[in-house]
């Protein structure tokens, strides 16, 4: 009974969040950044096993605060599937940017696709 309730809750949550679910041939990830600063190191997220098993795809937007020396100091989820968010956060924290005169806020968008 508890298992059925858990699965039903997950399905309802994904439906309400509007997470696109499709049958891709293979899983891949891409990353785009809306930035004023040049990216030195870009890290793609690992596809979460549960998301891969459920064939969940979609975009995750992460707002990052970048220190003057180019390290990510803070992250905040702007949007995306709960099944993909953790992997995107882990990857965003590993990004490095060119040094700048002051701290900046940049948005990174990860796309988990079937390509």
C-alpha positions in Angstrom: 0.0 0.0 0.0 2.8 2.5 0.9 4.7 1.7 -2.3 1.6 2.3 -4.4 1.0 5.6 -2.6 4.7 6.7 -3.2 4.5 5.9 -6.9 1.2 7.7 -7.3 2.6 10.7 -5.5 5.7 10.8 -7.8 3.5 10.6 -10.9 1.2 13.4 -9.6 4.2 15.6 -8.7 5.8 15.1 -12.1 2.4 15.8 -13.8 1.8 19.0 -11.9 5.4 20.2 -12.5 4.9 19.7 -16.2 8.1 17.6 -16.5 8.4 16.4 -20.1 8.7 12.6 -20.3 9.5 11.1 -23.7 11.2 8.0 -25.2 14.7 9.2 -26.3 17.2 7.0 -28.1 20.0 7.9 -25.7 20.5 10.3 -22.8 22.8 13.3 -23.0 23.3 16.7 -21.4 24.1 20.2 -22.6 24.8 23.4 -20.8 24.2 27.0 -21.8 25.1 30.1 -19.8 23.7 33.5 -19.9 26.8 35.4 -18.8 28.8 38.5 -18.9 31.9 36.5 -17.8 33.8 34.0 -19.8 33.6 30.4 -18.7 37.0 28.7 -18.0 35.7 25.3 -16.9 32.4 23.8 -17.9 31.2 20.6 -16.2 28.2 18.6 -17.5 26.0 16.9 -15.0 25.8 13.1 -14.6 22.4 11.9 -15.6 20.6 10.7 -12.4 19.9 6.9 -12.6 16.2 7.3 -11.6 15.6 10.0 -14.2 17.3 7.9 -16.8 15.2 4.9 -15.8 12.1 7.0 -16.0 13.3 8.6 -19.3 12.8 12.1 -17.8 14.2 14.9 -20.0 14.1 18.7 -19.6 15.9 21.8 -18.6 17.2 23.0 -15.2 18.0 26.6 -14.6 20.5 27.5 -11.9 21.3 31.0 -10.8 24.9 31.2 -9.5 26.8 33.8 -7.6 30.4 34.0 -8.9 33.2 35.4 -6.7 35.7 37.9 -8.1 38.2 35.0 -8.5 35.8 33.0 -10.7 34.5 30.3 -8.2 30.9 29.6 -7.7 30.0 30.6 -4.2 26.2 30.2 -4.2 23.6 28.4 -6.2 19.8 28.7 -6.4 17.4 26.6 -8.5 15.3 28.8 -10.8 13.3 25.8 -12.3 13.4 22.3 -13.5 12.4 18.7 -12.8 13.1 17.6 -9.2 14.7 14.5 -10.6 17.3 16.5 -12.5 18.0 19.4 -10.1 20.5 17.7 -7.8 22.8 16.7 -10.7 22.6 20.2 -12.2 23.5 21.8 -8.9 26.5 19.5 -8.4 27.8 20.3 -11.9 27.2 24.1 -11.6 29.2 24.2 -8.4 32.2 22.9 -10.3 32.1 25.6 -13.0 34.9 28.2 -13.1 34.8 31.6 -14.6 37.4 34.2 -15.6 38.4 36.6 -12.8 36.5 39.9 -12.6 36.6 43.1 -10.6 33.6 42.1 -8.5 31.2 39.3 -7.7 28.5 38.6 -10.4 25.3 36.6 -10.7 25.1 34.3 -13.8 22.4 31.9 -14.9 23.4 28.4 -16.1 20.8 26.3 -18.0 21.4 22.5 -18.2 19.4 20.5 -20.8 19.0 16.8 -20.3 18.1 15.5 -23.7 17.7 12.2 -25.5 20.6 13.0 -27.9 
